[in-house]
Amino acid sequence: MMFRKLYWVTELVHSDGRSQVTGIFTSIPDLINRGLKRAEVRNVRLTLSKLDSSEPPIGVWTARDFAQIEDGLAEFVRTDEFSADHCRALVNFLSGDLVGSR
């Protein structure tokens, strides 16, 4: 079993700026299937962080930034942290949800 070093944190961001963590996930399939179904994607902030690290997050994305998430994950596809298929699935989910909710 591979020990995951990267974690996805999902937060629901309220209109007044407050946020509430709604989940922490180690894989993109779990993020899509369990994490992003709990809240409307337009109000979700995704943070990718290293485990046991005091460094800033690797990436932080909200609905306005989702178009750049694929570029932000490219280095992790090269290092086999994430598969290209999983990254595409995440991009498709995020862009499809936003298109469908307009």
C-alpha positions in Angstrom: 0.0 0.0 0.0 1.4 3.4 -1.0 1.5 6.0 1.7 0.1 9.3 0.4 2.0 12.5 1.1 -0.4 14.9 -0.6 -3.8 15.8 0.8 -6.8 17.6 -0.7 -8.7 19.8 1.8 -12.3 20.8 0.8 -13.8 23.9 2.3 -17.2 25.5 1.9 -16.7 29.2 1.6 -19.6 31.3 2.9 -20.7 34.6 1.4 -19.3 36.5 4.4 -15.8 35.0 3.9 -16.0 32.4 6.6 -15.1 28.9 5.6 -15.8 25.4 6.9 -13.6 22.3 6.2 -15.9 19.7 4.7 -13.3 16.9 4.1 -9.7 15.8 3.6 -8.9 13.3 0.9 -5.9 11.5 -0.4 -7.0 10.6 -3.9 -8.7 12.5 -6.7 -11.4 9.8 -7.1 -12.4 10.1 -3.4 -12.3 13.9 -3.8 -14.7 13.7 -6.8 -17.0 11.0 -5.4 -17.1 11.9 -1.8 -15.8 15.4 -1.3 -17.2 17.5 -4.0 -20.7 16.0 -3.9 -21.3 17.5 -0.4 -21.2 21.2 -1.4 -21.9 23.3 -4.4 -18.7 23.5 -6.3 -19.1 27.3 -6.9 -18.6 27.8 -3.1 -15.8 25.2 -2.6 -12.1 26.0 -2.0 -9.7 23.1 -2.8 -6.3 23.1 -1.1 -3.6 20.7 -2.0 -1.1 20.3 0.9 1.8 18.1 1.9 1.4 15.9 5.0 3.3 17.0 8.1 4.6 20.2 6.6 4.8 23.7 7.8 5.3 24.9 4.2 2.5 26.9 2.4 0.0 24.8 0.5 1.0 23.5 -2.9 -2.1 25.0 -4.5 -5.3 26.7 -3.6 -8.2 26.9 -6.1 -11.7 28.3 -6.0 -14.3 28.3 -8.8 -12.6 31.3 -10.5 -9.3 29.4 -10.5 -10.5 25.9 -11.5 -9.4 26.5 -15.2 -5.8 26.5 -14.0 -5.9 23.4 -11.8 -4.7 21.1 -14.6 -1.6 23.2 -15.1 -1.0 23.2 -11.3 -1.2 19.4 -11.2 1.1 18.7 -14.2 4.3 18.2 -12.1 2.4 15.7 -9.9 1.5 13.7 -13.0 5.1 13.7 -14.1 6.1 12.3 -10.7 3.3 9.8 -10.6 1.6 11.3 -7.5 -1.6 11.6 -9.6 -2.5 10.0 -12.9 -3.3 12.0 -16.0 -6.7 10.3 -16.1 -7.6 11.3 -12.6 -6.5 14.9 -13.2 -8.6 15.0 -16.4 -11.5 13.6 -14.4 -11.2 16.3 -11.8 -11.0 19.1 -14.5 -14.0 17.6 -16.3 -16.0 17.4 -13.1 -15.2 20.9 -12.0 -15.9 22.4 -15.4 -19.0 20.3 -16.0 -20.5 21.2 -12.6 -20.0 24.9 -13.3 -21.5 24.7 -16.7 -24.4 22.7 -15.4 -25.2 25.1 -12.6 -25.5 28.2 -14.6 
